[in-house]
């Protein structure tokens, strides 16, 4: 991440809050917290998030905030497989989706094939 980049954080629990704070300290222009729980979204604002949204609002809101480009980096800290498509759709072409949240190693995920086109990078943490 470089100063001025936009960063989305999917999951505003302990890991996500620290990711958001780190992005703020690194100079991110926007730190966008995404979580279904209102109290977690509110807490993210005190940890450096500039904006917060529910998962249902995230893609459209991020598109609006970034003039249709998407975020430079999205960190998936939730460990919820159903969030991967939304996270992927919120990343700009040439951007990075980093999955930190742990899922069972035998879990199956589903992504819309057309969304895989466009030179985005998918980075997964080690198991």
C-alpha positions as CSV (number, residue, x, y, z in Angstrom):
1,X,0.0,0.0,0.0
2,X,1.2,3.5,-0.8
3,X,0.2,6.8,0.7
4,X,-2.9,8.1,-1.0
5,X,-4.3,4.6,-1.9
6,X,-7.9,3.7,-1.0
7,X,-8.4,0.7,1.2
8,X,-11.5,-1.3,2.0
9,X,-11.7,-3.6,5.0
10,X,-14.3,-6.4,5.0
11,X,-15.0,-7.3,8.6
12,X,-14.6,-4.8,11.4
13,X,-13.7,-7.2,14.2
14,X,-10.3,-7.1,16.0
15,X,-8.3,-7.9,12.9
16,X,-10.2,-5.6,10.6
17,X,-10.0,-2.7,13.1
18,X,-6.2,-3.1,13.2
19,X,-6.0,-3.3,9.4
20,X,-8.0,-0.1,9.1
21,X,-5.8,1.7,11.6
22,X,-2.7,0.5,9.9
23,X,-4.0,1.8,6.5
24,X,-4.8,5.1,8.1
25,X,-1.3,5.4,9.6
26,X,0.2,4.5,6.3
27,X,-1.5,7.4,4.6
28,X,-4.5,5.8,2.9
29,X,-6.7,8.5,1.4
30,X,-9.9,6.5,2.2
31,X,-10.3,3.7,4.7
32,X,-13.7,2.0,4.1
33,X,-15.0,-0.4,6.8
34,X,-17.5,-3.0,5.8
35,X,-19.5,-5.0,8.3
36,X,-23.1,-6.0,8.8
37,X,-23.1,-5.0,12.5
38,X,-23.8,-1.4,13.3
39,X,-21.7,-1.3,16.5
40,X,-18.7,-2.7,14.6
41,X,-19.1,-0.1,11.9
42,X,-19.3,2.7,14.5
43,X,-16.2,1.4,16.2
44,X,-14.3,1.3,12.9
45,X,-14.8,5.1,12.6
46,X,-12.8,5.5,15.8
47,X,-10.0,3.2,14.4
48,X,-9.4,5.4,11.3
49,X,-12.2,4.4,8.9
50,X,-13.3,7.4,6.8
51,X,-16.5,5.7,5.7
52,X,-18.4,2.6,6.8
53,X,-21.0,0.5,5.0
54,X,-23.0,-2.7,5.3
55,X,-22.0,-5.5,2.9
56,X,-25.1,-4.8,0.9
57,X,-24.2,-1.1,0.4
58,X,-20.5,-1.7,-0.1
59,X,-20.0,-2.1,-3.9
60,X,-22.2,0.8,-4.9
61,X,-20.9,3.1,-2.2
62,X,-17.3,2.2,-3.0
63,X,-17.9,2.8,-6.7
64,X,-19.4,6.2,-5.9
65,X,-16.5,7.1,-3.6
66,X,-13.9,6.1,-6.1
67,X,-15.5,7.5,-9.3
68,X,-16.3,4.0,-10.5
69,X,-12.8,2.6,-10.1
70,X,-13.1,0.6,-6.9
71,X,-10.6,0.5,-4.1
72,X,-6.9,0.0,-4.6
73,X,-6.8,-2.7,-1.9
74,X,-9.5,-4.7,-0.1
75,X,-8.6,-6.7,2.9
76,X,-11.0,-9.5,3.8
77,X,-10.7,-9.9,7.5
78,X,-14.1,-11.5,8.1
79,X,-13.4,-15.1,7.2
80,X,-16.8,-15.5,5.6
81,X,-16.9,-17.1,2.2
82,X,-20.1,-15.4,1.1
83,X,-18.3,-12.1,1.2
84,X,-15.7,-12.9,-1.4
85,X,-17.7,-11.9,-4.5
86,X,-18.7,-8.6,-2.9
87,X,-15.1,-8.0,-1.9
88,X,-13.8,-8.9,-5.4
89,X,-16.4,-6.6,-7.1
90,X,-15.2,-3.6,-4.9
91,X,-11.5,-3.9,-6.0
92,X,-10.3,-1.8,-9.0
93,X,-8.7,-3.3,-12.1
94,X,-5.1,-3.8,-11.1
95,X,-6.0,-3.8,-7.4
96,X,-5.5,-6.3,-4.7
97,X,-7.9,-8.5,-2.7
98,X,-6.0,-9.8,0.4
99,X,-7.9,-12.5,2.3
100,X,-6.7,-12.7,5.9
101,X,-9.9,-14.2,7.5
102,X,-9.6,-17.9,7.9
103,X,-12.0,-20.3,6.4
104,X,-12.1,-24.1,6.6
105,X,-9.6,-25.5,4.1
106,X,-12.3,-27.7,2.5
107,X,-14.7,-24.8,2.1
108,X,-16.0,-24.1,-1.4
109,X,-16.3,-20.6,-2.7
110,X,-18.2,-19.3,-5.7
111,X,-17.2,-16.3,-7.8
112,X,-18.9,-14.9,-10.9
113,X,-16.6,-15.8,-13.8
114,X,-16.9,-12.4,-15.5
115,X,-15.7,-10.7,-12.4
116,X,-12.4,-12.6,-12.6
117,X,-11.4,-10.8,-15.8
118,X,-9.5,-7.6,-15.4
119,X,-6.0,-8.1,-13.9
120,X,-6.9,-8.0,-10.2
121,X,-4.7,-9.8,-7.8
122,X,-6.0,-12.3,-5.2
123,X,-3.7,-12.8,-2.3
124,X,-4.5,-15.3,0.4
125,X,-2.9,-15.6,3.8
126,X,-1.2,-18.9,4.7
127,X,-3.3,-21.5,6.5
